[in-house]
Amino acid sequence: MKQRAARGSRGTAPAKPSARKEQSAARRDAIIEAALDEFSARGFAATRLDDVAKRAGVAKGTIYLHFADKEKLFEEIVRTMVLPFIDVVEAAPPDDLPTRAVLGNFIDMFVREVYLTRRRDVLRLVLAEVPRFPALADFYYRNVIERAIAALRRVMSRAVARGELADDTLVRFPQLLIAPGMIAIVWNALFERHAPLDVAALMHAQLDLIFGKEKAS
């Protein structure tokens, strides 16, 4: 009897704290993944937390243990899936690396870590949904756009100071550097089955327009 009481009222040993944390983290990850699926399929406004819970295989109440509402769930998708990429973008490039090479590395990382992953779905969701929700737009601008633009502006200022660019056009308008990536995402969302666009080739072609074609080694 004592042994049974020690193992809990259901006859099983209570979960260890580390196991409970792992289970909670796994449920949280499942909720985030399910939310992105639902937002992408239905749109932010039409998605219900009941649908997210069903897709994640959890009770609706479990979502509220982690997130206050749909807006906070969207913010966590951005924090989890996009902000690590922005952290890398903000890192200062090596002093001995030419700006063209810095941007080439950025393009390759964008294709590998964003375009070919589910982060592309996040960007599509942002482009489609955020303009209608000012609070979400503010959050995304502060945490993603503002930081990315500032990082690109620093790189372009460095290029001007080193004589790699003739003027400060890209310092004033760093949006031009990321425009091909955004165009590719929108284009392929609409027309990929008709005329798929090679995002890497498009973005590297822009470097040719800015810096001139690279000479063959």
C-alpha positions as a printed Julia matrix, in Angstrom:
217×3 Matrix{Float64}:
   0.0    0.0     0.0
   2.79   2.42    0.88
   4.54   1.65   -2.4
   1.34   2.33   -4.38
   0.74   5.62   -2.55
   4.29   6.77   -3.28
   3.72   6.22   -7.01
   0.69   8.48   -7.12
  -3.05   7.98   -7.17
  -3.05   6.53  -10.72
  -0.35   3.99  -10.01
   2.31   5.76  -12.14
   5.39   7.63  -11.04
   5.06  11.44  -11.31
   6.94  12.94  -14.24
  10.31  14.41  -13.45
  10.61  18.22  -13.77
  12.92  17.88  -16.78
  10.48  15.53  -18.52
   7.59  17.94  -17.86
   9.61  20.81  -19.34
  10.37  18.75  -22.43
   6.7   17.84  -22.83
   5.67  21.47  -22.41
   8.27  22.62  -24.95
   7.12  19.93  -27.4
   3.49  21.05  -27.07
   4.53  24.68  -27.52
   6.45  23.81  -30.7
   3.46  21.82  -32.0
   1.17  24.8   -31.38
   3.49  27.18  -33.23
   3.77  24.8   -36.19
   0.01  24.26  -36.29
  -0.66  27.99  -36.05
   1.58  28.68  -39.05
  -0.25  25.96  -41.0
  -3.65  27.42  -40.12
  -2.66  31.04  -40.7
  -1.19  30.11  -44.08
  -4.24  28.09  -45.13
  -7.06  30.24  -43.74
  -5.56  33.68  -43.17
  -4.98  35.3   -39.8
  -8.5   36.67  -39.33
 -10.3   33.45  -40.23
  -8.13  31.14  -38.14
  -9.69  29.98  -34.88
  -7.67  28.77  -31.93
  -9.92  25.7   -31.89
  -8.53  24.81  -35.33
  -4.96  25.39  -34.15
  -5.54  23.17  -31.12
  -7.03  20.4   -33.24
  -4.13  20.47  -35.7
  -1.59  20.53  -32.86
  -3.31  17.65  -31.05
  -3.84  19.6   -27.83
  -6.76  21.01  -25.9
  -7.66  24.62  -26.62
  -6.89  25.46  -23.01
  -3.33  24.28  -23.54
  -2.8   27.11  -26.03
  -3.75  29.66  -23.37
  -1.12  28.22  -21.04
   1.48  29.47  -23.54
  -0.16  32.33  -25.47
  -2.71  34.95  -24.48
  -4.31  35.23  -27.94
  -3.76  34.87  -31.69
  -1.65  38.01  -31.84
   0.82  36.66  -29.3
   0.91  33.38  -31.17
   1.78  35.23  -34.37
   4.51  37.16  -32.55
   6.01  33.93  -31.27
   6.11  32.5   -34.8
   8.15  35.53  -35.81
  10.43  35.3   -32.77
  11.04  31.6   -33.25
  11.41  31.43  -37.02
  12.56  34.86  -38.22
  14.52  36.63  -35.49
  17.43  34.11  -35.44
  17.99  34.98  -39.1
  17.93  38.71  -38.3
  20.5   38.15  -35.53
  22.87  36.74  -38.15
  22.21  39.6   -40.57
  23.12  42.11  -37.85
  26.53  40.56  -37.24
  29.37  42.78  -38.47
  31.09  41.35  -41.59
  34.85  40.64  -41.55
  36.89  43.76  -42.38
  38.8   42.01  -45.17
  35.68  40.75  -46.97
  34.56  42.86  -49.98
  31.0   44.15  -49.83
  29.99  42.17  -52.9
  31.08  38.97  -51.13
  29.22  40.03  -47.98
  26.03  40.49  -50.01
  26.63  37.25  -51.9
  26.85  35.4   -48.6
  23.67  37.12  -47.46
  21.86  35.99  -50.62
  23.02  32.4   -50.2
  21.92  32.45  -46.56
  18.55  33.97  -47.47
  17.89  31.22  -50.02
  19.12  28.44  -47.73
  17.66  29.62  -44.41
  14.52  31.45  -45.52
  13.38  30.71  -49.07
  13.9   26.95  -48.88
  12.4   26.63  -45.4
   9.1   27.36  -43.7
  10.32  30.89  -43.04
   9.12  31.61  -46.58
   5.6   30.8   -45.37
   6.02  33.36  -42.6
   7.02  36.03  -45.12
   4.06  35.15  -47.35
   1.79  35.4   -44.32
   3.24  38.79  -43.41
   2.83  40.13  -46.96
  -0.78  38.9   -47.14
  -2.07  39.58  -43.64
  -0.07  42.13  -41.7
  -1.23  45.25  -43.63
  -4.74  44.7   -42.24
  -3.58  44.38  -38.63
  -1.7   47.49  -37.41
  -0.49  45.92  -34.16
   1.07  43.01  -36.02
   2.58  45.39  -38.57
   4.13  47.45  -35.79
   5.57  44.35  -34.15
   7.03  43.02  -37.4
   8.48  46.38  -38.38
  10.19  46.95  -35.02
  11.57  43.45  -34.66
  12.4   42.5   -38.25
  12.25  45.26  -40.87
  13.83  48.06  -38.86
  16.7   45.86  -37.72
  17.34  44.38  -41.18
  17.3   47.79  -42.89
  19.69  49.22  -40.3
  22.08  46.3   -40.79
  22.04  46.66  -44.58
  22.53  50.41  -44.28
  25.66  49.84  -42.21
  27.05  47.48  -44.83
  26.32  49.94  -47.62
  27.87  52.84  -45.68
  30.98  50.7   -45.29
  31.0   50.06  -49.04
  30.79  53.78  -49.82
  33.59  54.59  -47.36
  35.8   51.93  -48.98
  35.13  53.22  -52.47
  33.23  50.1   -53.52
  30.15  52.14  -54.44
  30.14  55.39  -56.39
  27.36  57.05  -54.36
  25.11  56.61  -51.34
  21.96  55.48  -53.18
  21.91  52.08  -51.43
  22.62  53.71  -48.08
  19.5   55.8   -48.54
  17.45  52.98  -50.06
  18.71  49.62  -48.74
  15.26  48.26  -49.54
  16.54  47.87  -53.1
  18.82  45.07  -51.93
  16.03  42.88  -50.58
  13.45  43.76  -53.25
  14.37  40.84  -55.57
  13.84  38.35  -52.75
  10.4   39.79  -51.99
   9.53  39.84  -55.7
  10.51  36.16  -56.01
   8.36  35.18  -53.04
   5.32  36.99  -54.44
   5.94  35.85  -58.02
   6.33  32.19  -57.13
   3.3   32.29  -54.86
   1.25  33.42  -57.85
   2.93  31.97  -60.92
   5.37  29.24  -59.9
   3.49  26.54  -61.81
   3.64  28.67  -64.97
   7.1   30.25  -64.8
   9.09  29.53  -61.64
  11.55  32.25  -60.72
  15.08  31.34  -59.54
  15.43  33.56  -56.48
  19.18  33.02  -56.09
  19.89  33.82  -59.74
  17.65  36.88  -59.57
  19.35  38.26  -56.47
  22.86  37.57  -57.78
  21.91  39.26  -61.08
  21.15  42.37  -59.08
  24.67  42.29  -57.64
  25.95  42.26  -61.22
  23.91  45.4   -61.9
  25.29  47.12  -58.79
  28.94  46.03  -58.86
  29.39  44.82  -62.44
  29.84  41.21  -63.49
  32.44  39.26  -61.57
  35.55  38.44  -63.54
  36.22  34.74  -64.11
  39.12  33.55  -61.97
